[in-house]
Amino acid sequence: MKVLWKNVLIEPIIEDVTKGGIILTKVVKKPIGIVKFVGHQVETVKIGDKVMYNKYENKYIDFEEKEYLVIHEESVDCIIN
């Protein structure tokens, strides 16, 4: 797959239960994922980065039996170390 321009392809990390055992609903889940592909104009993130992103600005796609998000680079809020 080739991601274009300033877009980023993210594999969401889905955490249904917190470390304390609290079950999370879809509304409460944190928008965190791993960057899998980046467009050629992306400057701030790289493949393999764990990021938090704006969950309201994204497009879901299915690729190789997995669900990914395609978002604009500016929708990445932070890189998690």
Stockholm file with secondary structure:
# STOCKHOLM 1.0

chainA/1-81         MKVLWKNVLIEPIIEDVTKGGIILTKVVKKPIGIVKFVGHQVETVKIGDKVMYNKYENKYIDFEEKEYLVIHEESVDCIIN
#=GR chainA/1-81 SS CCCCTTEEEEEECCCCBCTTCCBCCTTTSCCEEEEEEECTTCCSCCTTCEEEECTTSCEEEEETTEEEEEEEGGGEEEEEC
#=GC SS_cons        CCCCTTEEEEEECCCCBCTTCCBCCTTTSCCEEEEEEECTTCCSCCTTCEEEECTTSCEEEEETTEEEEEEEGGGEEEEEC
//
